Amino acid sequence: MSAGGGRKAIIAALAANAGIAVAKFIGAAITGSASMLAEGVHSVADTANQGLLLLGQKRAAQEADQLHPFGYGRNRYFYSFVVALVLFTLGSVYALYEGIHKVQHPEELNSPIVAIVILVVAIALETFSFRTAIKESRPLKGSASWWRFIRTSRSPELPVVLLEDAGALIGLILALGGVGLTMITDDPIWDGVGTLAIGTLLGVIAIVLIIEMQSLLIGEGATPEEDGAIRAGLVDGERIDTVIHLKTQYLGPEELLVAAKIAVTPGLDIEQIAAAIDAAEQRVRAAVPAARVIYLEPDLYRTPAPA
């Protein structure tokens, strides 16, 4: 994912969530709706999360130094992990707490039509943000399903924004349902039920993000497709016969470390081996542009001794 593409989706989400948060809090103050208040806190959490994602991109752009010789690319993973924690603690836990309170102690809504209008406008704004994230993700997703894209993407920002926006849209619909049922039945307990549903939804999304971002943070290797392309690029069939073993790890969303032991043809001199390694690196980088850091160890292939 290009930094610019991810930034466009993040900024669109930030602008939408900031405006939505203000509207929701005004609506909550007027109506006394718990689900509206929970959605307001949700939007504040989402707005803070977009700021954290932008900060992560800025920190990741720092030049490598002696303390961090492989650079700061993993800052994007770290801040995305923090985003998942914020979504869980500030969004989900608060909504669950508020929902339980409103179910136990229901309160009548004042001017619920105000909440309906604000929620409809918020759905329109959130749809704009969601469509922007989808548009930015399509070139990277390819033919894969959206779930597979979220599970396998090594760039954290777009999966985070996609899940956040999807959760926000569903949460708004749940809030709309809670307020609407309260108006229809004249029973304010539905507002609390809607709030509980929002908290549960945010908790599920946060847990998915925590699992995915934690995996990226501790280090994930190349995808199966990239692994195959790297192995094919290393072998030329003339000077390099086979890949004895290969290890990869993403140092950042756009920087892949490749370390391999390769079997060279017996009888090559040092200059021929060096030329073969240089050519192999060029082939790998052409096949997998993210493979920026490559270490190759030449060796002779030895048939393993029988057990």
C-alpha positions as CSV (number, residue, x, y, z in Angstrom):
1,M,0.0,0.0,0.0
2,S,1.3,3.4,-0.9
3,A,1.5,5.8,2.0
4,G,-0.5,8.3,0.1
5,G,-3.3,5.9,-0.7
6,G,-3.6,4.9,2.9
7,R,-3.4,8.5,4.1
8,K,-6.3,9.5,1.8
9,A,-8.6,6.9,3.4
10,I,-7.4,7.8,6.9
11,I,-8.1,11.6,6.4
12,A,-11.5,10.9,5.0
13,A,-12.4,8.8,8.0
14,L,-11.0,11.3,10.4
15,A,-13.0,14.2,8.9
16,A,-16.2,12.1,8.8
17,N,-15.8,10.8,12.4
18,A,-15.0,14.3,13.9
19,G,-18.1,15.8,12.4
20,I,-20.2,12.8,13.4
21,A,-18.9,12.9,17.0
22,V,-20.0,16.5,17.4
23,A,-23.5,15.8,16.0
24,K,-24.0,12.7,18.1
25,F,-23.0,14.4,21.4
26,I,-25.4,17.3,20.6
27,G,-28.1,14.7,19.9
28,A,-27.3,12.8,23.1
29,A,-27.6,16.0,25.1
30,I,-30.9,16.9,23.6
31,T,-32.5,13.4,23.7
32,G,-30.8,11.7,26.6
33,S,-30.3,8.6,24.4
34,A,-27.7,6.1,25.7
35,S,-27.2,4.6,22.3
36,M,-26.6,8.0,20.9
37,L,-24.1,8.8,23.6
38,A,-22.3,5.4,23.1
39,E,-22.1,6.2,19.4
40,G,-20.6,9.6,20.2
41,V,-17.9,8.0,22.3
42,H,-17.4,5.5,19.5
43,S,-16.9,8.3,17.0
44,V,-14.4,10.1,19.4
45,A,-12.5,6.8,19.6
46,D,-12.5,6.5,15.8
47,T,-11.3,10.1,15.4
48,A,-8.5,9.5,17.8
49,N,-7.6,6.3,16.0
50,Q,-7.2,8.0,12.7
51,G,-4.8,10.5,14.3
52,L,-2.8,7.6,15.7
53,L,-2.6,6.0,12.3
54,L,-1.3,9.2,10.8
55,L,1.2,9.5,13.6
56,G,2.3,5.9,13.0
57,Q,3.0,6.7,9.3
58,K,5.0,9.8,10.3
59,R,7.1,7.9,12.8
60,A,7.6,5.0,10.3
61,A,9.1,7.4,7.8
62,Q,12.2,8.1,10.1
63,E,15.5,7.2,8.6
64,A,17.3,4.1,9.9
65,D,20.0,4.8,12.5
66,Q,22.5,2.9,14.6
67,L,19.9,2.0,17.2
68,H,17.4,0.8,14.6
69,P,19.4,-0.3,11.6
70,F,16.4,-1.7,9.8
71,G,14.4,1.5,10.2
72,Y,11.2,2.4,12.0
73,G,8.6,0.8,9.6
74,R,7.1,-1.3,12.4
75,N,5.8,1.9,14.0
76,R,2.8,1.5,11.7
77,Y,2.1,-1.9,13.2
78,F,2.5,-0.5,16.8
79,Y,0.1,2.4,16.4
80,S,-2.4,0.2,14.6
81,F,-2.2,-2.2,17.6
82,V,-2.8,0.8,19.9
83,V,-5.8,1.7,17.8
84,A,-7.3,-1.7,18.4
85,L,-6.8,-1.3,22.2
86,V,-8.4,2.2,22.1
87,L,-11.4,0.9,20.2
88,F,-11.8,-1.9,22.7
89,T,-11.4,0.1,25.9
90,L,-12.9,3.5,24.9
91,G,-15.5,2.3,22.5
92,S,-16.6,-1.2,23.5
93,V,-16.2,-1.2,27.3
94,Y,-17.9,2.2,27.7
95,A,-20.9,1.2,25.4
96,L,-21.4,-2.0,27.4
97,Y,-21.3,-0.1,30.7
98,E,-23.7,2.5,29.5
99,G,-26.0,-0.2,27.9
100,I,-26.2,-2.2,31.2
101,H,-27.0,1.0,33.1
102,K,-29.8,2.0,30.7
103,V,-31.3,-1.5,30.7
104,Q,-31.3,-1.6,34.5
105,H,-32.5,2.0,34.8
106,P,-34.4,3.0,31.6
107,E,-34.9,6.7,31.0
108,E,-37.4,8.4,28.6
109,L,-36.0,10.0,25.5
110,N,-36.6,13.7,24.8
111,S,-37.2,14.7,21.1
112,P,-36.2,11.3,19.7
113,I,-36.8,12.6,16.2
114,V,-33.6,14.7,16.6
115,A,-31.6,11.5,17.2
116,I,-33.2,9.9,14.1
117,V,-32.2,12.9,11.9
118,I,-28.6,13.0,13.3
119,L,-28.2,9.2,12.9
120,V,-29.4,9.4,9.3
121,V,-26.9,12.2,8.5
122,A,-24.2,10.2,10.3
123,I,-24.9,7.1,8.2
124,A,-24.5,9.2,5.0
125,L,-21.1,10.6,6.2
126,E,-19.9,7.2,7.4
127,T,-20.9,5.7,4.0
128,F,-18.7,8.3,2.3
129,S,-15.7,7.3,4.5
130,F,-16.4,3.6,4.0
131,R,-16.6,4.0,0.2
132,T,-13.3,5.9,0.2
133,A,-11.6,3.0,2.1
134,I,-13.1,0.4,-0.3
135,K,-11.9,2.4,-3.3
136,E,-8.3,2.7,-1.9
137,S,-8.3,-1.0,-1.0
138,R,-9.4,-2.5,-4.3
139,P,-6.0,-2.4,-6.1
140,L,-4.4,-4.2,-3.2
141,K,-7.3,-6.7,-2.6
142,G,-7.3,-8.0,-6.2
143,S,-9.5,-11.1,-6.6
144,A,-9.2,-12.0,-2.9
145,S,-12.2,-11.7,-0.6
146,W,-12.5,-8.8,1.8
147,W,-12.0,-11.1,4.8
148,R,-8.9,-12.6,3.2
149,F,-7.5,-9.1,2.4
150,I,-7.9,-8.1,6.1
151,R,-6.3,-11.3,7.3
152,T,-3.3,-11.3,4.9
153,S,-2.6,-7.7,4.3
154,R,0.8,-6.6,5.6
155,S,-0.2,-3.0,5.5
156,P,-2.3,-2.3,8.6
157,E,-4.0,1.0,7.9
158,L,-6.6,0.1,5.3
159,P,-7.8,-3.1,7.1
160,V,-8.1,-1.0,10.3
161,V,-10.1,1.7,8.5
162,L,-12.3,-0.8,6.7
163,L,-13.2,-2.6,9.9
164,E,-13.8,0.6,11.8
165,D,-16.0,2.1,9.1
166,A,-18.0,-1.1,8.7
167,G,-18.4,-1.3,12.5
168,A,-19.4,2.4,12.6
169,L,-22.1,1.8,9.9
170,I,-23.5,-1.2,11.6
171,G,-23.4,0.6,15.0
172,L,-25.3,3.5,13.6
173,I,-28.0,1.1,12.3
174,L,-28.2,-0.5,15.7
175,A,-28.5,2.9,17.4
176,L,-31.2,3.8,14.9
177,G,-33.0,0.6,15.7
178,G,-32.7,1.2,19.4
179,V,-34.1,4.8,19.2
180,G,-36.7,3.7,16.6
181,L,-38.0,0.8,18.8
182,T,-38.1,3.1,21.8
183,M,-40.4,5.5,19.8
184,I,-42.6,2.8,18.5
185,T,-43.0,0.8,21.8
186,D,-42.7,3.8,24.1
187,D,-40.3,1.6,26.1
188,P,-36.8,3.2,26.7
189,I,-35.3,-0.2,27.4
190,W,-34.7,-0.7,23.7
191,D,-32.3,2.2,23.7
192,G,-30.2,0.4,26.3
193,V,-30.4,-2.9,24.2
194,G,-29.2,-1.0,21.2
195,T,-26.3,0.3,23.3
196,L,-25.4,-3.2,24.4
197,A,-25.4,-4.4,20.8
198,I,-23.1,-1.5,19.8
199,G,-20.7,-2.4,22.6
200,T,-20.6,-6.1,21.6
201,L,-20.0,-5.2,18.0
202,L,-17.1,-2.9,18.8
203,G,-15.6,-5.6,21.1
204,V,-15.7,-8.2,18.3
205,I,-14.0,-5.8,15.9
206,A,-11.4,-4.7,18.4
207,I,-10.5,-8.4,19.2
208,V,-10.1,-9.2,15.5
209,L,-7.9,-6.1,15.1
210,I,-5.8,-6.9,18.2
211,I,-5.1,-10.4,16.9
212,E,-4.2,-9.3,13.4
213,M,-2.0,-6.3,14.6
214,Q,-0.3,-8.4,17.2
215,S,0.7,-10.9,14.6
216,L,2.1,-8.1,12.4
217,L,3.9,-6.5,15.3
218,I,5.9,-9.6,16.3
219,G,6.8,-10.2,12.6
220,E,5.1,-11.9,9.7
221,G,6.8,-13.4,6.7
222,A,6.0,-13.2,3.0
223,T,2.7,-14.3,1.7
224,P,2.6,-17.8,0.0
225,E,2.5,-16.0,-3.4
226,E,5.4,-13.8,-2.5
227,D,7.3,-16.8,-1.1
228,G,6.9,-18.7,-4.4
229,A,8.0,-15.7,-6.4
230,I,11.1,-15.2,-4.3
231,R,12.1,-18.9,-4.6
232,A,11.6,-18.8,-8.4
233,G,13.6,-15.6,-8.6
234,L,16.5,-16.9,-6.7
235,V,17.1,-20.0,-8.9
236,D,18.4,-19.5,-12.5
237,G,19.1,-23.1,-13.3
238,E,22.7,-22.3,-14.3
239,R,24.7,-20.8,-11.5
240,I,22.1,-21.3,-8.7
241,D,20.6,-24.7,-8.6
242,T,18.2,-24.6,-5.7
243,V,17.1,-22.8,-2.5
244,I,18.4,-24.8,0.5
245,H,16.3,-22.7,3.0
246,L,14.6,-19.4,3.0
247,K,13.3,-17.1,5.8
248,T,11.4,-13.8,5.3
249,Q,10.0,-11.1,7.6
250,Y,8.3,-7.8,7.1
251,L,10.3,-5.0,8.7
252,G,7.4,-2.7,7.8
253,P,4.4,-2.7,5.5
254,E,6.6,-2.0,2.5
255,E,9.9,-3.5,3.4
256,L,10.5,-7.3,3.4
257,L,13.7,-8.9,4.7
258,V,14.8,-12.0,2.7
259,A,17.5,-14.3,4.0
260,A,18.3,-17.5,2.1
261,K,21.0,-20.1,1.7
262,I,21.3,-21.0,-1.9
263,A,23.1,-23.9,-3.6
264,V,25.5,-22.8,-6.3
265,T,26.9,-24.9,-9.1
266,P,30.1,-26.6,-8.1
267,G,33.3,-25.2,-9.6
268,L,32.3,-21.5,-9.8
269,D,35.0,-19.0,-8.8
270,I,34.3,-16.1,-6.4
271,E,33.5,-13.6,-9.2
272,Q,31.0,-15.9,-10.8
273,I,29.3,-16.5,-7.5
274,A,29.2,-12.8,-6.7
275,A,27.6,-12.1,-10.2
276,A,25.1,-14.9,-9.6
277,I,24.0,-13.4,-6.3
278,D,23.7,-9.9,-7.7
279,A,21.5,-11.2,-10.6
280,A,19.4,-13.2,-8.1
281,E,18.8,-10.1,-6.0
282,Q,17.7,-8.2,-9.1
283,R,15.2,-11.0,-10.1
284,V,13.8,-11.1,-6.6
285,R,13.3,-7.4,-6.3
286,A,11.6,-7.3,-9.8
287,A,9.2,-10.1,-8.7
288,V,8.6,-8.8,-5.2
289,P,9.3,-5.0,-4.9
290,A,8.9,-5.1,-1.1
291,A,12.0,-7.3,-0.9
292,R,14.4,-4.4,-0.2
293,V,16.7,-6.1,2.3
294,I,18.2,-9.4,0.9
295,Y,21.0,-11.5,2.4
296,L,22.1,-14.6,0.4
297,E,24.5,-17.2,1.6
298,P,26.0,-19.4,-1.2
299,D,26.7,-23.0,-0.4
300,L,26.9,-26.4,-2.0
301,Y,23.9,-28.7,-2.0
302,R,24.5,-31.8,0.0
303,T,22.1,-34.7,-0.1
304,P,20.8,-35.3,3.5
305,A,22.2,-38.5,5.0
306,P,19.6,-41.2,5.6
307,A,18.2,-41.3,9.1
